[in-house]
Amino acid sequence: MMANSMYPRSVSSFIRSEKSRIRKSTSDVEKQKSLISELYQKFENYKKQTANPKSK
């Protein structure tokens, strides 16, 4: 899927646990994919803010 390297460690951990919960609770593969993509979209703005290097 997507690389989590652009997220802070706490966000990566949260995403990992939520993906696990989604996969355990939903048996339909297509629904799993849509729920996981929604999860990544929730953090898309946060990813863009933290991905830019600080200017000196």
N, C-alpha and C positions, 0 to 999 in steps of 0.2 A: 504494500500500500504506500502510504506516505512516510517520508522520513521524519522522525521526531527530533532530529538534531537542532531544529530551529526553535524548539520550545524549551523553557526552563525545566529543570529536573522534576519539580513538583507537578507541573502540568503534564509532563510525559508520564509520570506515575499515575495521575488521575485518568488520563486517556487509556492507558494500558488496563487499568482496573475496570473502566467502563466498557471497553471492548470485550473483556472477559465476561462481564455481567450480561452484555447483549447476546453474546454467543451462547451462553448457558440458558438464557430465558427464551430465546427465539429459535425455532427449528427451521424456519424458512430462510434459505440462503439469500434470496433477493431482498427480503426485509432486513436481514442483518447488514447487508451492504449499504442499504439506504440509511439505516440508523447510524452506522459508523461514519458515513460521509456527513450526516447532519452533525455528528459530534465534532468532527474536524472543522466544519463551517462555524461552529460556535466560537472556536479559538482562532479563526483566521485573522481577525483584526488584531488580536493580541500578538499573533505571530509576526505580523507586519511591523508592529511598533517595536518589538524587541529585536528584530532581525537586522535593523540598520545599525551600523557601527557609530559610535559616538564621535562627534567632530572635536578636534582639539582647538 
